[in-house]
Amino acid sequence: MIKVKQKVSGTFRSDDGADAFCRIRGYISTVRKHSRNVIDAIQSAFKGTPFIPLGSHLMTMPE
């Protein structure tokens, strides 16, 4: 996706802009993978309660 953005606009204006783009796209991708509503997740993030999925390292394995 970053290459598509680069091709459309020509380039990112700064490394910070490219970093922000990647972070936002990564968050949206994660939200989608967990079958959550993207708009609701973004609104929650702006309210200070972002969607944070449980990582596999936090889940316990059945014995």
Legacy VTK file of the C-alpha trace (Angstrom):
# vtk DataFile Version 3.0
C-alpha trace
ASCII
DATASET POLYDATA
POINTS 63 float
0.000 0.000 0.000
2.840 2.405 0.678
4.053 2.038 -2.924
0.553 2.840 -4.217
0.462 5.997 -2.069
3.933 6.933 -3.292
2.978 6.432 -6.934
-0.198 8.484 -6.634
1.364 11.460 -4.881
4.889 11.091 -6.233
6.530 10.928 -2.828
6.015 11.558 0.849
6.946 15.037 1.967
8.859 13.751 4.959
9.900 10.618 6.780
7.431 11.555 9.518
4.615 11.619 6.959
5.571 8.176 5.672
5.761 6.871 9.242
2.318 8.281 10.092
0.845 6.748 6.939
2.271 3.327 7.809
1.022 3.490 11.398
-2.494 4.442 10.354
-2.635 1.762 7.633
-1.299 -0.808 10.094
-3.967 0.096 12.649
-6.726 -0.135 10.028
-5.381 -3.480 8.822
-5.342 -4.858 12.365
-8.885 -3.648 13.027
-10.129 -5.315 9.845
-8.359 -8.596 10.648
-10.270 -8.671 13.928
-13.601 -8.041 12.158
-14.115 -4.674 13.826
-15.686 -1.554 12.344
-12.873 0.717 11.136
-14.730 4.007 11.669
-15.718 3.018 15.213
-12.125 1.996 15.967
-10.735 5.292 14.671
-13.289 7.269 16.694
-12.370 5.278 19.794
-8.687 5.950 19.172
-9.337 9.700 19.049
-11.327 9.421 22.295
-8.322 7.794 23.938
-9.584 4.207 23.993
-8.027 2.554 20.930
-8.718 -1.019 19.943
-5.792 -3.099 21.168
-5.978 -6.775 20.213
-4.728 -9.421 22.586
-1.445 -10.723 21.295
-0.830 -14.435 21.031
1.934 -14.024 23.636
-0.705 -12.869 26.160
-3.053 -15.790 25.673
-2.537 -18.921 27.693
-2.284 -22.268 25.989
-4.581 -25.031 27.186
-2.797 -27.815 28.999
LINES 1 64
63 0 1 2 3 4 5 6 7 8 9 10 11 12 13 14 15 16 17 18 19 20 21 22 23 24 25 26 27 28 29 30 31 32 33 34 35 36 37 38 39 40 41 42 43 44 45 46 47 48 49 50 51 52 53 54 55 56 57 58 59 60 61 62
